[in-house]
């Protein structure tokens, strides 16, 4: 019986040693390099209006955003307590605000200030509404605009 155990142990040891032999190390294989090509992106049509547009367009967008903030306050008052998703009225008002704040008539920092005001309105009522506003902010660490 002990002879069988000794033979089985030797076979296992031989199999373990054989499994570790016969392969090449990957550090011996020379690496392949490829040439890198750079591509210039066409910037025509992507100009940013960092300082805003004309005074009349700025005033129009400012009035629209003030109306949107009023609608947002009204919609936030319909939410009882604190929710994850808000309700239909709050989501509709928030969507409208985000479409209007995306216009580039106002300078970047003024639009960001309107987002601050909207965030102050929705944050006590709706967690994901606040996150959506923060994600679409034009001025942040990962700014979507080259202004600043």
C-alpha positions in Angstrom: 0.0 0.0 0.0 2.8 2.4 0.8 4.4 1.5 -2.5 1.3 2.7 -4.3 1.2 6.0 -2.4 4.9 6.5 -3.2 4.4 5.8 -6.9 1.3 8.1 -7.0 3.2 10.9 -5.3 6.1 10.5 -7.8 3.8 10.6 -10.7 2.1 13.8 -9.4 5.5 15.4 -8.9 6.6 14.4 -12.4 3.3 15.8 -13.9 3.7 19.1 -12.0 7.3 19.5 -13.2 6.4 18.6 -16.8 3.6 21.2 -16.8 6.1 23.9 -16.0 8.6 23.0 -18.7 8.7 23.6 -22.5 7.3 27.1 -22.9 9.0 30.3 -24.0 9.0 33.3 -21.8 7.1 36.2 -23.3 9.9 38.6 -22.3 12.1 36.9 -24.9 9.8 37.7 -27.8 10.6 41.1 -29.4 7.7 43.6 -29.3 5.9 44.9 -32.3 5.7 48.6 -32.8 3.3 50.5 -35.0 3.5 54.0 -36.4 1.1 56.5 -34.9 -0.8 58.8 -37.1 -2.2 62.1 -35.9 -5.4 63.5 -37.3 -6.4 67.1 -37.2 -10.1 67.6 -36.4 -12.0 70.1 -38.5 -13.0 73.0 -36.2 -15.2 74.8 -38.6 -18.7 75.2 -37.2 -17.6 74.4 -33.6 -16.8 77.9 -32.4 -17.8 78.5 -28.8 -19.3 81.8 -27.7 -17.5 82.2 -24.4 -18.5 85.8 -24.0 -22.0 85.3 -25.2 -23.9 86.7 -28.1 -25.5 90.1 -28.6 -27.2 91.9 -25.7 -30.7 91.3 -27.1 -30.1 87.5 -27.4 -28.6 87.5 -23.9 -31.7 89.3 -22.5 -34.0 86.9 -24.3 -32.2 83.8 -22.9 -32.0 85.4 -19.4 -35.8 86.0 -19.4 -36.5 82.4 -20.6 -34.3 81.0 -17.9 -36.0 83.1 -15.2 -39.4 81.7 -16.5 -37.9 78.2 -16.4 -36.8 78.7 -12.8 -40.3 79.8 -11.8 -41.7 76.6 -13.5 -39.1 74.5 -11.7 -40.0 76.0 -8.3 -43.7 75.3 -9.0 -43.0 71.7 -10.1 -40.6 71.1 -7.1 -43.4 72.1 -4.8 -45.5 69.2 -6.1 -43.0 66.6 -4.8 -43.6 65.6 -1.3 -40.4 64.7 0.7 -37.2 63.6 -1.1 -37.3 61.2 -4.0 -34.8 59.6 -6.3 -36.5 60.4 -9.6 -38.9 63.3 -8.8 -42.2 63.2 -10.6 -43.5 63.9 -14.1 -44.0 67.6 -13.6 -40.5 68.1 -12.1 -38.9 66.1 -14.9 -40.7 68.0 -17.6 -39.7 71.4 -16.1 -36.1 70.2 -15.6 -35.9 69.0 -19.3 -37.2 72.4 -20.4 -34.6 74.2 -18.3 -31.7 72.1 -19.5 -32.7 72.7 -23.2 -32.9 76.4 -22.6 -29.6 76.7 -20.6 -27.8 74.9 -23.4 -28.1 77.9 -25.6 -25.0 80.0 -25.9 -26.4 83.5 -25.8 -25.2 84.0 -22.2 -21.6 83.7 -21.2 -20.5 80.4 -19.7 -20.3 81.6 -16.1 -23.8 83.2 -16.2 -25.3 79.9 -17.5 -23.4 78.1 -14.7 -25.0 80.5 -12.2 -28.4 79.7 -13.5 -27.6 76.0 -13.1 -26.6 76.7 -9.5 -30.0 78.3 -8.9 -31.8 75.4 -10.5 -29.8 72.9 -8.4 -30.7 74.8 -5.2 -34.4 74.4 -6.2 -34.4 70.7 -7.1 -31.7 69.2 -4.7 -34.0 69.0 -1.6 -36.6 67.2 -3.7 -34.9 65.0 -6.3 -31.5 63.4 -6.2 -31.2 62.4 -9.9 -32.4 65.8 -11.0 -29.6 67.5 -9.1 -27.1 65.0 -10.7 -28.4 65.7 -14.2 -27.9 69.4 -13.6 -24.3 68.9 -12.4 -23.5 66.5 -15.3 -24.6 69.2 -17.9 -22.7 72.1 -16.3 -20.7 74.0 -18.9 -18.0 74.8 -16.4 -16.5 72.0 -14.3 -13.3 70.0 -13.9 -14.1 68.1 -17.1 -15.5 71.2 -18.9 -17.3 70.6 -22.1 -16.4 74.1 -23.3 -13.0 75.5 -24.1 -13.9 78.7 -22.2 -12.6 79.8 -19.0 
